[in-house]
Amino acid sequence: MNISKAKEQVKGAVRAYLTRDELGNYVIPVEKQRPLLLIGPPGIGKTAVMEQISSELGIGLISYSMTHHTRQSAIGLPFISRRNFGGREYDVTEYTMSEIIASVYELMEDTGVKEGILFLDEINCVSETLSPLMLQFLQYKVFGGHRIPEGWIIVTAGNPPEYNESAREFDVVTLDRLKKICVEPDYEAWKQYAVQAGIHPAVMSFLRSRRDRFYSVETTVSGKTIVTPRGWEDLSKMLLLYEKNGIETDEDLIVQYLQNERTAREFSVYLDLYHKYRTEYPIEEMLSGHLSEEMKDRIAGAGFDEVYTLIGLLLGSVDSDIKGCMEERRVLESVRSCLKQYRHADGSLPPKQSLDEIIDRIEKGRSAGMRARSLTREEGDRLLKTAGVLHDISDKVSDRQSYEDTYETVRDDYSERVSRHDEHAAAVRARIDNLFHVAEECWGDGKEMLLILTEMTADPDSVSFISTYGSEAYFRHNKSLLFNERDIEIEKEIEDLEL
């Protein structure tokens, strides 16, 4: 199965394991909760999936790569203690708490999170001395006499032996105690993640037409070559930072991430074309509604690769606008929720102090959530922005005023922010309409228009934006592709942002 389906399998199992009965006991006893085992090629996103699941379920996450652990760090150090049995004292070997289990308790103490996932990566690559103890841990959830806390689900991952020479197969007895999930690389599944993650438009555009370059592991006379989703994502981040800092990219950089000379060379050539066309085509002018006859003639005579790259440039710019606007909206929604709490405060604290306490709870909750990894980086940044807005509003509030007077100040500030957001959304909607105008003028309802519609429809932020703020051009062209107009009513006002 692909990584998206594997994620749902893991998430479903974790939710089931954490289900309690009416007495507060786990329906499936801890000793019967089979650890999960994800087996798949390297770099396909197994670790990222764990982070997504912990965030979506609001639980903690502890991750360890087992190749880095020795017998001592995994099970603890031995020491001699005196024990009394049957009236006689004996010397008994005990163990200090395992670093792995101690980290779970430490996280629980620091954050207050009582349930979570203990993720052990590269589980089938442990050393020979540690292997028997790992098998015992998977079966009994005990390291050196110390048990993993209740409410913590064990999820493990490993590579098949054909990808990792140090990997070994589990025996039948162990496999019979695990939930084994086999994962394969899949471009369509990764694309859903990549759209949300803001992968560089050049990477997305390249892979649309060269999906065979998405993933490969080959053995050559010079050794193994590998191209993985992790490599594409890490390269994307570096490309964005190089552009931001005005640093030129070349094949020497690309091959550090795409460790296959042919793929690196092909993408390097494509990236040069991408930068060339970004310079030659006035993307911002076109999205502002200015399309000259000269430019229309050039586009009409352009080859497939040039047109494909141009579409990627246009979509990349509009996608960035949409994501920025939707994130702004999410922050406003978060602020609105906090201001409702302020509105219904019991009045036991002065107005400014009451608002500052809400801000303090947000900041502490964010800190604990990031530490527990029950929040994604995006969610953490959103809380940080929310706190920033509330700090700005708090600066306008005085304890000398009544709650009614201060709330009027708060409401006016918030309403002004919503008005600015409305203007921003209107500007983004105009750019979407201009994108479709360019497509209509240059390609009509051809395959180019279909590509634009398909890519926008696959992006949850784009669909959410258009459903909320509308785009007559999108619905006119998309009606025959996916949606019936009766199924979606365009909301032209942001009623749910009103206090």
Secondary structure, 3 states (H helix, E strand, C coil): CCHHHHHHHHHHHHHHHCCECCCCCECCCHHHCCCEEEECCCCCCHHHHHHHHHHHHCCEEEEEEHHHCCHHHHHCCEEEEEEEECCEEEEEEEECCCHHHHHHHHHHHHHCCCCEEEEEECHHHCCCCCHHHHHHHHHHCEECCEECCCCEEEEEEECCCCCCCCCCCCCHHHHCCCEEEECCCCHHHHHHHHHHHCCCHHHHHHHHHCHHHCCEEEEECCEEEEECHHHHHHHHHHHHHHHHCCCCCCHHHHHHHCECHHHHHHHHHHHHHHHHHHHHCCHHHHHCCCCCHHHHHHHHCCCHHHHHHHHHHHHHHHHHHHHHHHHHHHHHHHHHHHHHHHHCCCCCCCHHHHHHHHHHHHHHHHHHHHHHCCCCHHHHHHHHHHHHHHHHHHCCCCCCCCHHHHHHHHHHHHHHHHHHHHHHHHHHHHHHHHHHHHHHHHHCCCHHHHHHHHHHHCCHHHHHHHHHHCCHHHHHHHCCCCCCHHHCCCCCCCHHHCC
